[in-house]
């Protein structure tokens, strides 16, 4: 149970770092980098992985999500 509490605390800490830095006026990509640095080292993605994910707007998964609503729209 202690490990679960630690993981949840780390998750909330990362979210807090991202939100606070963004609310202070930091550009979104820099706020993401601050949050990435707050992720515990054993699960932290590399800078390049994060940069690629941002440039690809979430990769294939988000592309499928953005394409789905267009496919469901009725033709006029």
Helices and strands as residue ranges (DSSP letters): H 2-23, H 28-38, H 47-55, H 60-72
